[in-house]
């Protein structure tokens, strides 16, 4: 109840959430969040359709990132977009992604912070395909055309995102992890790893160090899958902590962008954003407070007893006191105080939205 009915109301909700989250923040927009006075097809969106978002971001002092929206559209209804066998449909989505790259570059130029634009497409098949190679040829060719226009990396960064399967694409996903890892490495662009896009026994934390050797930029979509890519609110659990540890321990903070990808509508949306973002930042803080140099030194010396002892003792260090102090320094609610602010907003603002 009380979900935003307009971009203006969405920005109002975001402002509240950001006031409850310490540290730096950014916002990732999908192309479908454009604001236009007249109907605009996705292949014809332009920077001016997002000028209100840019002006708002300037006031908030944040950067913006971007995604094409290659789904929930009549021309994606049969489960194919950039790999579609129909050239007209395929070029519609190529033009959409091209337009999105120009918008992303506009974000970066206007806000003085490079916009990371991530391409994910839902292309795949529900049942077994007769031809697995053909769609991948078409996808690679389409992406090459999308990336043909060059932009300053000070304004725009390209990444691509794979997936194991999806609803309606249970048997075959064109843009698999292997496809995009090869594509990103060969085209010298960034790779996105989504925590919900792999087999349940796989974790993206274990992949970070490996792929960092072959791609220059990593984007993480931190989520909480429950049996599949269901995007529940991020918890401060072992998987989230492992992601933070890998980024920090391998000195990858400058090369990794951390995005939060969850949209649980069964709870208050502002609370969902706040819980997930605070948890990711807590995990990063814990990783930064670890005795990393001592642990690496012990490992180099083959003193695995000391390494394990340091890892385990660091878990019970009083990192919560550092977190509370950081919140106090930034005038952000400490502990559960933030929920009182959300409840007041529910009663005063959200309850009036019908």
TIMARVEX-217612 format. One record per residue (C-alpha): x, y, z. Coordinates in nm, 2 decimals, always signed. Example, Ala and Ser with C-alpha at 12.3 -4.5 7.8 and 13.67 -1.06 7.14 Angstrom:
REM TIMARVEX-217612
<r><c1>+1.23</c1><c2>-0.45</c2><c3>+0.78</c3></r>
<r><c1>+1.37</c1><c2>-0.11</c2><c3>+0.71</c3></r>
END
This chain:
REM TIMARVEX-217612
<r><c1>+0.00</c1><c2>+0.00</c2><c3>+0.00</c3></r>
<r><c1>+0.11</c1><c2>+0.35</c2><c3>-0.08</c3></r>
<r><c1>+0.35</c1><c2>+0.27</c2><c3>-0.37</c3></r>
<r><c1>+0.47</c1><c2>+0.56</c2><c3>-0.58</c3></r>
<r><c1>+0.23</c1><c2>+0.65</c2><c3>-0.86</c3></r>
<r><c1>+0.46</c1><c2>+0.89</c2><c3>-1.03</c3></r>
<r><c1>+0.83</c1><c2>+0.96</c2><c3>-1.07</c3></r>
<r><c1>+0.79</c1><c2>+1.26</c2><c3>-0.84</c3></r>
<r><c1>+0.65</c1><c2>+1.03</c2><c3>-0.56</c3></r>
<r><c1>+0.92</c1><c2>+0.78</c2><c3>-0.63</c3></r>
<r><c1>+1.19</c1><c2>+1.04</c2><c3>-0.58</c3></r>
<r><c1>+1.02</c1><c2>+1.15</c2><c3>-0.26</c3></r>
<r><c1>+1.03</c1><c2>+0.79</c2><c3>-0.13</c3></r>
<r><c1>+1.40</c1><c2>+0.76</c2><c3>-0.23</c3></r>
<r><c1>+1.49</c1><c2>+1.07</c2><c3>-0.05</c3></r>
<r><c1>+1.36</c1><c2>+0.93</c2><c3>+0.27</c3></r>
<r><c1>+1.53</c1><c2>+0.60</c2><c3>+0.22</c3></r>
<r><c1>+1.86</c1><c2>+0.77</c2><c3>+0.15</c3></r>
<r><c1>+1.83</c1><c2>+0.98</c2><c3>+0.46</c3></r>
<r><c1>+1.83</c1><c2>+0.65</c2><c3>+0.66</c3></r>
<r><c1>+2.14</c1><c2>+0.50</c2><c3>+0.49</c3></r>
<r><c1>+2.49</c1><c2>+0.63</c2><c3>+0.59</c3></r>
<r><c1>+2.77</c1><c2>+0.68</c2><c3>+0.34</c3></r>
<r><c1>+2.78</c1><c2>+0.74</c2><c3>-0.03</c3></r>
<r><c1>+2.48</c1><c2>+0.64</c2><c3>-0.24</c3></r>
<r><c1>+2.38</c1><c2>+0.61</c2><c3>-0.61</c3></r>
<r><c1>+2.07</c1><c2>+0.53</c2><c3>-0.80</c3></r>
<r><c1>+2.03</c1><c2>+0.29</c2><c3>-1.09</c3></r>
<r><c1>+1.74</c1><c2>+0.37</c2><c3>-1.32</c3></r>
<r><c1>+1.57</c1><c2>+0.14</c2><c3>-1.58</c3></r>
<r><c1>+1.48</c1><c2>+0.30</c2><c3>-1.91</c3></r>
<r><c1>+1.11</c1><c2>+0.25</c2><c3>-1.83</c3></r>
<r><c1>+1.14</c1><c2>+0.53</c2><c3>-1.57</c3></r>
<r><c1>+1.14</c1><c2>+0.80</c2><c3>-1.83</c3></r>
<r><c1>+0.92</c1><c2>+1.10</c2><c3>-1.80</c3></r>
<r><c1>+0.75</c1><c2>+1.21</c2><c3>-2.13</c3></r>
<r><c1>+0.46</c1><c2>+1.44</c2><c3>-2.21</c3></r>
<r><c1>+0.37</c1><c2>+1.22</c2><c3>-2.50</c3></r>
<r><c1>+0.40</c1><c2>+0.85</c2><c3>-2.57</c3></r>
<r><c1>+0.76</c1><c2>+0.75</c2><c3>-2.66</c3></r>
<r><c1>+0.87</c1><c2>+0.42</c2><c3>-2.80</c3></r>
<r><c1>+1.17</c1><c2>+0.26</c2><c3>-2.63</c3></r>
<r><c1>+1.38</c1><c2>+0.28</c2><c3>-2.94</c3></r>
<r><c1>+1.34</c1><c2>+0.66</c2><c3>-2.94</c3></r>
<r><c1>+1.40</c1><c2>+0.76</c2><c3>-2.58</c3></r>
<r><c1>+1.64</c1><c2>+1.06</c2><c3>-2.54</c3></r>
<r><c1>+1.83</c1><c2>+1.23</c2><c3>-2.26</c3></r>
<r><c1>+1.57</c1><c2>+1.50</c2><c3>-2.21</c3></r>
<r><c1>+1.32</c1><c2>+1.23</c2><c3>-2.10</c3></r>
<r><c1>+1.54</c1><c2>+1.19</c2><c3>-1.79</c3></r>
<r><c1>+1.63</c1><c2>+1.55</c2><c3>-1.72</c3></r>
<r><c1>+1.41</c1><c2>+1.56</c2><c3>-1.41</c3></r>
<r><c1>+1.61</c1><c2>+1.27</c2><c3>-1.27</c3></r>
<r><c1>+1.94</c1><c2>+1.44</c2><c3>-1.35</c3></r>
<r><c1>+1.83</c1><c2>+1.76</c2><c3>-1.18</c3></r>
<r><c1>+1.71</c1><c2>+1.57</c2><c3>-0.88</c3></r>
<r><c1>+2.04</c1><c2>+1.38</c2><c3>-0.86</c3></r>
<r><c1>+2.24</c1><c2>+1.70</c2><c3>-0.87</c3></r>
<r><c1>+2.04</c1><c2>+1.83</c2><c3>-0.57</c3></r>
<r><c1>+2.10</c1><c2>+1.50</c2><c3>-0.38</c3></r>
<r><c1>+2.47</c1><c2>+1.50</c2><c3>-0.47</c3></r>
<r><c1>+2.45</c1><c2>+1.14</c2><c3>-0.61</c3></r>
<r><c1>+2.54</c1><c2>+0.97</c2><c3>-0.94</c3></r>
<r><c1>+2.31</c1><c2>+0.78</c2><c3>-1.16</c3></r>
<r><c1>+2.35</c1><c2>+0.44</c2><c3>-1.34</c3></r>
<r><c1>+2.13</c1><c2>+0.30</c2><c3>-1.61</c3></r>
<r><c1>+1.97</c1><c2>-0.01</c2><c3>-1.76</c3></r>
<r><c1>+1.79</c1><c2>-0.08</c2><c3>-2.09</c3></r>
<r><c1>+1.44</c1><c2>-0.23</c2><c3>-2.02</c3></r>
<r><c1>+1.43</c1><c2>-0.52</c2><c3>-2.27</c3></r>
<r><c1>+1.13</c1><c2>-0.69</c2><c3>-2.11</c3></r>
<r><c1>+0.76</c1><c2>-0.63</c2><c3>-2.04</c3></r>
<r><c1>+0.70</c1><c2>-0.51</c2><c3>-2.39</c3></r>
<r><c1>+0.50</c1><c2>-0.65</c2><c3>-2.69</c3></r>
<r><c1>+0.82</c1><c2>-0.70</c2><c3>-2.89</c3></r>
<r><c1>+0.97</c1><c2>-0.92</c2><c3>-2.61</c3></r>
<r><c1>+0.66</c1><c2>-1.13</c2><c3>-2.55</c3></r>
<r><c1>+0.80</c1><c2>-1.44</c2><c3>-2.73</c3></r>
<r><c1>+1.12</c1><c2>-1.44</c2><c3>-2.52</c3></r>
<r><c1>+1.37</c1><c2>-1.30</c2><c3>-2.77</c3></r>
<r><c1>+1.51</c1><c2>-0.94</c2><c3>-2.81</c3></r>
<r><c1>+1.87</c1><c2>-0.88</c2><c3>-2.92</c3></r>
<r><c1>+1.89</c1><c2>-1.24</c2><c3>-3.05</c3></r>
<r><c1>+1.55</c1><c2>-1.24</c2><c3>-3.22</c3></r>
<r><c1>+1.55</c1><c2>-1.41</c2><c3>-3.57</c3></r>
<r><c1>+1.33</c1><c2>-1.13</c2><c3>-3.70</c3></r>
<r><c1>+1.56</c1><c2>-0.84</c2><c3>-3.81</c3></r>
<r><c1>+1.30</c1><c2>-0.57</c2><c3>-3.75</c3></r>
<r><c1>+1.24</c1><c2>-0.68</c2><c3>-3.39</c3></r>
<r><c1>+1.61</c1><c2>-0.73</c2><c3>-3.33</c3></r>
<r><c1>+1.69</c1><c2>-0.38</c2><c3>-3.46</c3></r>
<r><c1>+1.42</c1><c2>-0.23</c2><c3>-3.24</c3></r>
<r><c1>+1.61</c1><c2>-0.36</c2><c3>-2.93</c3></r>
<r><c1>+1.94</c1><c2>-0.26</c2><c3>-3.08</c3></r>
<r><c1>+1.81</c1><c2>+0.09</c2><c3>-3.12</c3></r>
<r><c1>+1.68</c1><c2>+0.09</c2><c3>-2.77</c3></r>
<r><c1>+2.01</c1><c2>-0.01</c2><c3>-2.62</c3></r>
<r><c1>+2.19</c1><c2>+0.25</c2><c3>-2.84</c3></r>
<r><c1>+1.96</c1><c2>+0.51</c2><c3>-2.71</c3></r>
<r><c1>+2.02</c1><c2>+0.40</c2><c3>-2.35</c3></r>
<r><c1>+2.40</c1><c2>+0.43</c2><c3>-2.39</c3></r>
<r><c1>+2.35</c1><c2>+0.79</c2><c3>-2.50</c3></r>
<r><c1>+2.14</c1><c2>+0.86</c2><c3>-2.20</c3></r>
<r><c1>+2.39</c1><c2>+0.69</c2><c3>-1.97</c3></r>
<r><c1>+2.67</c1><c2>+0.91</c2><c3>-2.11</c3></r>
<r><c1>+2.45</c1><c2>+1.21</c2><c3>-2.05</c3></r>
<r><c1>+2.41</c1><c2>+1.11</c2><c3>-1.69</c3></r>
<r><c1>+2.79</c1><c2>+1.07</c2><c3>-1.65</c3></r>
<r><c1>+2.87</c1><c2>+1.40</c2><c3>-1.81</c3></r>
<r><c1>+2.61</c1><c2>+1.60</c2><c3>-1.62</c3></r>
<r><c1>+2.68</c1><c2>+1.45</c2><c3>-1.28</c3></r>
<r><c1>+3.06</c1><c2>+1.42</c2><c3>-1.31</c3></r>
<r><c1>+3.05</c1><c2>+1.05</c2><c3>-1.23</c3></r>
<r><c1>+3.06</c1><c2>+0.77</c2><c3>-1.49</c3></r>
<r><c1>+2.73</c1><c2>+0.60</c2><c3>-1.53</c3></r>
<r><c1>+2.75</c1><c2>+0.22</c2><c3>-1.53</c3></r>
<r><c1>+2.51</c1><c2>+0.09</c2><c3>-1.79</c3></r>
<r><c1>+2.43</c1><c2>-0.28</c2><c3>-1.77</c3></r>
<r><c1>+2.27</c1><c2>-0.48</c2><c3>-2.05</c3></r>
<r><c1>+2.06</c1><c2>-0.78</c2><c3>-1.95</c3></r>
<r><c1>+1.81</c1><c2>-0.95</c2><c3>-2.20</c3></r>
<r><c1>+1.56</c1><c2>-1.22</c2><c3>-2.12</c3></r>
<r><c1>+1.63</c1><c2>-1.42</c2><c3>-2.44</c3></r>
<r><c1>+1.59</c1><c2>-1.79</c2><c3>-2.41</c3></r>
<r><c1>+1.35</c1><c2>-2.08</c2><c3>-2.47</c3></r>
<r><c1>+1.11</c1><c2>-2.27</c2><c3>-2.24</c3></r>
<r><c1>+1.19</c1><c2>-2.61</c2><c3>-2.40</c3></r>
<r><c1>+1.49</c1><c2>-2.76</c2><c3>-2.57</c3></r>
<r><c1>+1.62</c1><c2>-2.56</c2><c3>-2.87</c3></r>
<r><c1>+1.73</c1><c2>-2.72</c2><c3>-3.19</c3></r>
<r><c1>+1.99</c1><c2>-2.45</c2><c3>-3.24</c3></r>
<r><c1>+2.19</c1><c2>-2.31</c2><c3>-2.95</c3></r>
<r><c1>+2.46</c1><c2>-2.14</c2><c3>-3.16</c3></r>
<r><c1>+2.25</c1><c2>-1.93</c2><c3>-3.39</c3></r>
<r><c1>+2.09</c1><c2>-1.71</c2><c3>-3.13</c3></r>
<r><c1>+2.43</c1><c2>-1.65</c2><c3>-2.97</c3></r>
<r><c1>+2.57</c1><c2>-1.55</c2><c3>-3.30</c3></r>
<r><c1>+2.29</c1><c2>-1.30</c2><c3>-3.34</c3></r>
<r><c1>+2.33</c1><c2>-1.17</c2><c3>-2.98</c3></r>
<r><c1>+2.70</c1><c2>-1.11</c2><c3>-3.02</c3></r>
<r><c1>+2.65</c1><c2>-0.93</c2><c3>-3.35</c3></r>
<r><c1>+2.37</c1><c2>-0.72</c2><c3>-3.20</c3></r>
<r><c1>+2.58</c1><c2>-0.63</c2><c3>-2.90</c3></r>
<r><c1>+2.87</c1><c2>-0.53</c2><c3>-3.14</c3></r>
<r><c1>+2.63</c1><c2>-0.29</c2><c3>-3.31</c3></r>
<r><c1>+2.50</c1><c2>-0.15</c2><c3>-2.98</c3></r>
<r><c1>+2.86</c1><c2>-0.08</c2><c3>-2.87</c3></r>
<r><c1>+2.97</c1><c2>+0.07</c2><c3>-3.20</c3></r>
<r><c1>+2.93</c1><c2>+0.43</c2><c3>-3.08</c3></r>
<r><c1>+3.23</c1><c2>+0.52</c2><c3>-2.86</c3></r>
<r><c1>+3.19</c1><c2>+0.72</c2><c3>-2.54</c3></r>
<r><c1>+3.43</c1><c2>+0.87</c2><c3>-2.29</c3></r>
<r><c1>+3.47</c1><c2>+0.62</c2><c3>-2.00</c3></r>
<r><c1>+3.48</c1><c2>+0.92</c2><c3>-1.77</c3></r>
<r><c1>+3.10</c1><c2>+0.94</c2><c3>-1.85</c3></r>
<r><c1>+2.99</c1><c2>+0.59</c2><c3>-1.94</c3></r>
<r><c1>+3.09</c1><c2>+0.23</c2><c3>-1.86</c3></r>
<r><c1>+2.94</c1><c2>-0.07</c2><c3>-2.04</c3></r>
<r><c1>+2.87</c1><c2>-0.40</c2><c3>-1.86</c3></r>
<r><c1>+2.68</c1><c2>-0.72</c2><c3>-1.96</c3></r>
<r><c1>+2.50</c1><c2>-0.97</c2><c3>-1.74</c3></r>
<r><c1>+2.44</c1><c2>-1.34</c2><c3>-1.78</c3></r>
<r><c1>+2.18</c1><c2>-1.57</c2><c3>-1.62</c3></r>
<r><c1>+2.13</c1><c2>-1.94</c2><c3>-1.57</c3></r>
<r><c1>+1.76</c1><c2>-1.95</c2><c3>-1.65</c3></r>
<r><c1>+1.43</c1><c2>-1.75</c2><c3>-1.61</c3></r>
<r><c1>+1.06</c1><c2>-1.81</c2><c3>-1.62</c3></r>
<r><c1>+0.98</c1><c2>-1.90</c2><c3>-1.98</c3></r>
<r><c1>+1.35</c1><c2>-1.97</c2><c3>-2.05</c3></r>
<r><c1>+1.40</c1><c2>-2.28</c2><c3>-1.83</c3></r>
<r><c1>+1.58</c1><c2>-2.49</c2><c3>-2.09</c3></r>
<r><c1>+1.80</c1><c2>-2.24</c2><c3>-2.27</c3></r>
<r><c1>+1.94</c1><c2>-1.89</c2><c3>-2.19</c3></r>
<r><c1>+2.11</c1><c2>-1.72</c2><c3>-2.48</c3></r>
<r><c1>+2.31</c1><c2>-1.48</c2><c3>-2.27</c3></r>
<r><c1>+2.47</c1><c2>-1.74</c2><c3>-2.03</c3></r>
<r><c1>+2.75</c1><c2>-1.66</c2><c3>-1.79</c3></r>
<r><c1>+3.00</c1><c2>-1.82</c2><c3>-2.02</c3></r>
<r><c1>+2.88</c1><c2>-1.62</c2><c3>-2.32</c3></r>
<r><c1>+2.91</c1><c2>-1.29</c2><c3>-2.14</c3></r>
<r><c1>+3.24</c1><c2>-1.37</c2><c3>-1.97</c3></r>
<r><c1>+3.38</c1><c2>-1.44</c2><c3>-2.32</c3></r>
<r><c1>+3.21</c1><c2>-1.14</c2><c3>-2.47</c3></r>
<r><c1>+3.32</c1><c2>-0.89</c2><c3>-2.20</c3></r>
<r><c1>+3.68</c1><c2>-1.01</c2><c3>-2.20</c3></r>
<r><c1>+3.71</c1><c2>-1.00</c2><c3>-2.58</c3></r>
<r><c1>+3.54</c1><c2>-0.66</c2><c3>-2.61</c3></r>
<r><c1>+3.72</c1><c2>-0.50</c2><c3>-2.32</c3></r>
<r><c1>+3.40</c1><c2>-0.41</c2><c3>-2.13</c3></r>
<r><c1>+3.26</c1><c2>-0.48</c2><c3>-1.79</c3></r>
<r><c1>+3.09</c1><c2>-0.79</c2><c3>-1.66</c3></r>
<r><c1>+2.80</c1><c2>-0.81</c2><c3>-1.42</c3></r>
<r><c1>+2.76</c1><c2>-1.09</c2><c3>-1.17</c3></r>
<r><c1>+2.41</c1><c2>-1.12</c2><c3>-1.02</c3></r>
<r><c1>+2.38</c1><c2>-1.33</c2><c3>-0.70</c3></r>
<r><c1>+2.06</c1><c2>-1.48</c2><c3>-0.82</c3></r>
<r><c1>+2.16</c1><c2>-1.58</c2><c3>-1.17</c3></r>
<r><c1>+2.35</c1><c2>-1.90</c2><c3>-1.09</c3></r>
<r><c1>+2.28</c1><c2>-2.25</c2><c3>-0.97</c3></r>
<r><c1>+2.17</c1><c2>-2.25</c2><c3>-0.60</c3></r>
<r><c1>+2.50</c1><c2>-2.41</c2><c3>-0.50</c3></r>
<r><c1>+2.71</c1><c2>-2.14</c2><c3>-0.67</c3></r>
<r><c1>+2.81</c1><c2>-1.81</c2><c3>-0.51</c3></r>
<r><c1>+2.93</c1><c2>-1.50</c2><c3>-0.69</c3></r>
<r><c1>+3.19</c1><c2>-1.44</c2><c3>-0.41</c3></r>
<r><c1>+3.39</c1><c2>-1.73</c2><c3>-0.54</c3></r>
<r><c1>+3.38</c1><c2>-1.59</c2><c3>-0.90</c3></r>
<r><c1>+3.50</c1><c2>-1.23</c2><c3>-0.82</c3></r>
<r><c1>+3.87</c1><c2>-1.30</c2><c3>-0.80</c3></r>
<r><c1>+3.87</c1><c2>-1.52</c2><c3>-1.11</c3></r>
<r><c1>+3.68</c1><c2>-1.29</c2><c3>-1.35</c3></r>
<r><c1>+3.88</c1><c2>-0.99</c2><c3>-1.22</c3></r>
<r><c1>+4.18</c1><c2>-1.13</c2><c3>-1.40</c3></r>
<r><c1>+4.01</c1><c2>-1.10</c2><c3>-1.74</c3></r>
<r><c1>+3.77</c1><c2>-0.81</c2><c3>-1.73</c3></r>
<r><c1>+3.86</c1><c2>-0.45</c2><c3>-1.62</c3></r>
<r><c1>+3.53</c1><c2>-0.36</c2><c3>-1.46</c3></r>
<r><c1>+3.30</c1><c2>-0.57</c2><c3>-1.24</c3></r>
<r><c1>+2.94</c1><c2>-0.49</c2><c3>-1.15</c3></r>
<r><c1>+2.78</c1><c2>-0.69</c2><c3>-0.88</c3></r>
<r><c1>+2.40</c1><c2>-0.72</c2><c3>-0.83</c3></r>
<r><c1>+2.37</c1><c2>-0.82</c2><c3>-0.47</c3></r>
<r><c1>+2.04</c1><c2>-1.00</c2><c3>-0.41</c3></r>
<r><c1>+1.89</c1><c2>-1.28</c2><c3>-0.20</c3></r>
<r><c1>+1.76</c1><c2>-1.56</c2><c3>-0.41</c3></r>
<r><c1>+1.52</c1><c2>-1.81</c2><c3>-0.24</c3></r>
<r><c1>+1.55</c1><c2>-2.12</c2><c3>-0.45</c3></r>
<r><c1>+1.57</c1><c2>-1.91</c2><c3>-0.77</c3></r>
<r><c1>+1.62</c1><c2>-1.55</c2><c3>-0.88</c3></r>
<r><c1>+1.34</c1><c2>-1.41</c2><c3>-0.65</c3></r>
<r><c1>+1.53</c1><c2>-1.10</c2><c3>-0.54</c3></r>
<r><c1>+1.44</c1><c2>-1.09</c2><c3>-0.17</c3></r>
<r><c1>+1.58</c1><c2>-0.81</c2><c3>+0.05</c3></r>
<r><c1>+1.95</c1><c2>-0.84</c2><c3>+0.11</c3></r>
<r><c1>+2.04</c1><c2>-0.99</c2><c3>+0.45</c3></r>
<r><c1>+2.36</c1><c2>-0.95</c2><c3>+0.65</c3></r>
<r><c1>+2.42</c1><c2>-1.32</c2><c3>+0.60</c3></r>
<r><c1>+2.72</c1><c2>-1.53</c2><c3>+0.51</c3></r>
<r><c1>+2.68</c1><c2>-1.49</c2><c3>+0.14</c3></r>
<r><c1>+2.66</c1><c2>-1.11</c2><c3>+0.16</c3></r>
<r><c1>+2.96</c1><c2>-1.10</c2><c3>+0.39</c3></r>
<r><c1>+3.16</c1><c2>-1.33</c2><c3>+0.16</c3></r>
<r><c1>+3.10</c1><c2>-1.09</c2><c3>-0.13</c3></r>
<r><c1>+3.22</c1><c2>-0.79</c2><c3>+0.07</c3></r>
<r><c1>+3.52</c1><c2>-0.99</c2><c3>+0.20</c3></r>
<r><c1>+3.63</c1><c2>-1.08</c2><c3>-0.15</c3></r>
<r><c1>+3.60</c1><c2>-0.73</c2><c3>-0.28</c3></r>
<r><c1>+3.80</c1><c2>-0.58</c2><c3>+0.01</c3></r>
<r><c1>+4.05</c1><c2>-0.86</c2><c3>+0.06</c3></r>
<r><c1>+4.15</c1><c2>-0.85</c2><c3>-0.31</c3></r>
<r><c1>+4.18</c1><c2>-0.47</c2><c3>-0.32</c3></r>
<r><c1>+3.90</c1><c2>-0.44</c2><c3>-0.58</c3></r>
<r><c1>+3.70</c1><c2>-0.15</c2><c3>-0.44</c3></r>
<r><c1>+3.81</c1><c2>+0.08</c2><c3>-0.73</c3></r>
<r><c1>+3.72</c1><c2>-0.18</c2><c3>-0.99</c3></r>
<r><c1>+3.39</c1><c2>-0.31</c2><c3>-0.86</c3></r>
<r><c1>+3.06</c1><c2>-0.13</c2><c3>-0.86</c3></r>
<r><c1>+2.81</c1><c2>-0.28</c2><c3>-0.61</c3></r>
<r><c1>+2.44</c1><c2>-0.26</c2><c3>-0.71</c3></r>
<r><c1>+2.16</c1><c2>-0.39</c2><c3>-0.49</c3></r>
<r><c1>+1.90</c1><c2>-0.59</c2><c3>-0.69</c3></r>
<r><c1>+1.58</c1><c2>-0.67</c2><c3>-0.49</c3></r>
<r><c1>+1.22</c1><c2>-0.56</c2><c3>-0.50</c3></r>
<r><c1>+1.02</c1><c2>-0.73</c2><c3>-0.23</c3></r>
<r><c1>+0.68</c1><c2>-0.58</c2><c3>-0.25</c3></r>
<r><c1>+0.55</c1><c2>-0.78</c2><c3>+0.05</c3></r>
<r><c1>+0.69</c1><c2>-0.53</c2><c3>+0.29</c3></r>
<r><c1>+0.72</c1><c2>-0.15</c2><c3>+0.30</c3></r>
<r><c1>+0.94</c1><c2>-0.06</c2><c3>+0.00</c3></r>
<r><c1>+1.12</c1><c2>+0.22</c2><c3>+0.18</c3></r>
<r><c1>+1.20</c1><c2>-0.02</c2><c3>+0.46</c3></r>
<r><c1>+1.31</c1><c2>-0.28</c2><c3>+0.20</c3></r>
<r><c1>+1.56</c1><c2>-0.04</c2><c3>+0.04</c3></r>
<r><c1>+1.69</c1><c2>+0.07</c2><c3>+0.38</c3></r>
<r><c1>+1.74</c1><c2>-0.28</c2><c3>+0.53</c3></r>
<r><c1>+1.92</c1><c2>-0.41</c2><c3>+0.22</c3></r>
<r><c1>+2.14</c1><c2>-0.11</c2><c3>+0.17</c3></r>
<r><c1>+2.24</c1><c2>-0.08</c2><c3>+0.54</c3></r>
<r><c1>+2.32</c1><c2>-0.45</c2><c3>+0.54</c3></r>
<r><c1>+2.55</c1><c2>-0.43</c2><c3>+0.24</c3></r>
<r><c1>+2.73</c1><c2>-0.14</c2><c3>+0.39</c3></r>
<r><c1>+2.76</c1><c2>-0.32</c2><c3>+0.72</c3></r>
<r><c1>+2.92</c1><c2>-0.62</c2><c3>+0.54</c3></r>
<r><c1>+3.17</c1><c2>-0.38</c2><c3>+0.37</c3></r>
<r><c1>+3.25</c1><c2>-0.22</c2><c3>+0.70</c3></r>
<r><c1>+3.31</c1><c2>-0.56</c2><c3>+0.86</c3></r>
<r><c1>+3.54</c1><c2>-0.65</c2><c3>+0.57</c3></r>
<r><c1>+3.73</c1><c2>-0.32</c2><c3>+0.60</c3></r>
<r><c1>+3.79</c1><c2>-0.38</c2><c3>+0.97</c3></r>
<r><c1>+3.93</c1><c2>-0.73</c2><c3>+0.93</c3></r>
<r><c1>+4.31</c1><c2>-0.77</c2><c3>+1.00</c3></r>
<r><c1>+4.36</c1><c2>-0.83</c2><c3>+0.63</c3></r>
<r><c1>+4.73</c1><c2>-0.77</c2><c3>+0.62</c3></r>
<r><c1>+4.80</c1><c2>-1.00</c2><c3>+0.91</c3></r>
<r><c1>+4.58</c1><c2>-1.27</c2><c3>+0.75</c3></r>
<r><c1>+4.77</c1><c2>-1.25</c2><c3>+0.42</c3></r>
<r><c1>+5.10</c1><c2>-1.25</c2><c3>+0.60</c3></r>
<r><c1>+5.01</c1><c2>-1.56</c2><c3>+0.79</c3></r>
<r><c1>+4.90</c1><c2>-1.73</c2><c3>+0.46</c3></r>
<r><c1>+5.22</c1><c2>-1.63</c2><c3>+0.29</c3></r>
<r><c1>+5.42</c1><c2>-1.78</c2><c3>+0.57</c3></r>
<r><c1>+5.20</c1><c2>-2.10</c2><c3>+0.55</c3></r>
<r><c1>+5.09</c1><c2>-2.04</c2><c3>+0.91</c3></r>
<r><c1>+4.74</c1><c2>-2.16</c2><c3>+0.85</c3></r>
<r><c1>+4.67</c1><c2>-2.19</c2><c3>+1.22</c3></r>
<r><c1>+4.72</c1><c2>-1.82</c2><c3>+1.27</c3></r>
<r><c1>+4.52</c1><c2>-1.74</c2><c3>+0.96</c3></r>
<r><c1>+4.22</c1><c2>-1.93</c2><c3>+1.08</c3></r>
<r><c1>+4.25</c1><c2>-1.79</c2><c3>+1.43</c3></r>
<r><c1>+4.26</c1><c2>-1.43</c2><c3>+1.29</c3></r>
<r><c1>+3.96</c1><c2>-1.50</c2><c3>+1.06</c3></r>
<r><c1>+3.75</c1><c2>-1.64</c2><c3>+1.35</c3></r>
<r><c1>+3.84</c1><c2>-1.38</c2><c3>+1.61</c3></r>
<r><c1>+3.77</c1><c2>-1.09</c2><c3>+1.37</c3></r>
<r><c1>+3.40</c1><c2>-1.21</c2><c3>+1.36</c3></r>
<r><c1>+3.35</c1><c2>-1.11</c2><c3>+1.72</c3></r>
<r><c1>+3.52</c1><c2>-0.78</c2><c3>+1.71</c3></r>
<r><c1>+3.29</c1><c2>-0.49</c2><c3>+1.81</c3></r>
<r><c1>+3.22</c1><c2>-0.37</c2><c3>+1.45</c3></r>
<r><c1>+2.87</c1><c2>-0.26</c2><c3>+1.56</c3></r>
<r><c1>+3.02</c1><c2>+0.02</c2><c3>+1.77</c3></r>
<r><c1>+3.20</c1><c2>+0.15</c2><c3>+1.46</c3></r>
<r><c1>+2.88</c1><c2>+0.13</c2><c3>+1.26</c3></r>
<r><c1>+2.68</c1><c2>+0.32</c2><c3>+1.52</c3></r>
<r><c1>+2.95</c1><c2>+0.58</c2><c3>+1.54</c3></r>
<r><c1>+2.94</c1><c2>+0.62</c2><c3>+1.16</c3></r>
<r><c1>+2.56</c1><c2>+0.67</c2><c3>+1.17</c3></r>
<r><c1>+2.59</c1><c2>+0.93</c2><c3>+1.45</c3></r>
<r><c1>+2.86</c1><c2>+1.12</c2><c3>+1.26</c3></r>
<r><c1>+2.63</c1><c2>+1.14</c2><c3>+0.95</c3></r>
<r><c1>+2.31</c1><c2>+1.22</c2><c3>+1.15</c3></r>
<r><c1>+2.16</c1><c2>+0.89</c2><c3>+1.04</c3></r>
<r><c1>+1.94</c1><c2>+0.69</c2><c3>+1.28</c3></r>
<r><c1>+2.12</c1><c2>+0.44</c2><c3>+1.49</c3></r>
<r><c1>+1.98</c1><c2>+0.09</c2><c3>+1.54</c3></r>
<r><c1>+1.61</c1><c2>+0.05</c2><c3>+1.50</c3></r>
<r><c1>+1.54</c1><c2>+0.43</c2><c3>+1.52</c3></r>
<r><c1>+1.51</c1><c2>+0.45</c2><c3>+1.14</c3></r>
<r><c1>+1.20</c1><c2>+0.23</c2><c3>+1.15</c3></r>
<r><c1>+1.01</c1><c2>+0.49</c2><c3>+1.35</c3></r>
<r><c1>+1.08</c1><c2>+0.74</c2><c3>+1.07</c3></r>
<r><c1>+0.94</c1><c2>+0.50</c2><c3>+0.81</c3></r>
<r><c1>+0.63</c1><c2>+0.43</c2><c3>+1.02</c3></r>
<r><c1>+0.56</c1><c2>+0.80</c2><c3>+1.05</c3></r>
<r><c1>+0.60</c1><c2>+0.84</c2><c3>+0.67</c3></r>
<r><c1>+0.36</c1><c2>+0.55</c2><c3>+0.62</c3></r>
<r><c1>+0.10</c1><c2>+0.72</c2><c3>+0.83</c3></r>
<r><c1>+0.15</c1><c2>+1.07</c2><c3>+0.69</c3></r>
<r><c1>+0.23</c1><c2>+1.01</c2><c3>+0.33</c3></r>
<r><c1>+0.18</c1><c2>+0.65</c2><c3>+0.21</c3></r>
<r><c1>-0.16</c1><c2>+0.61</c2><c3>+0.36</c3></r>
<r><c1>-0.29</c1><c2>+0.90</c2><c3>+0.16</c3></r>
<r><c1>-0.19</c1><c2>+0.74</c2><c3>-0.17</c3></r>
<r><c1>-0.49</c1><c2>+0.55</c2><c3>-0.32</c3></r>
END
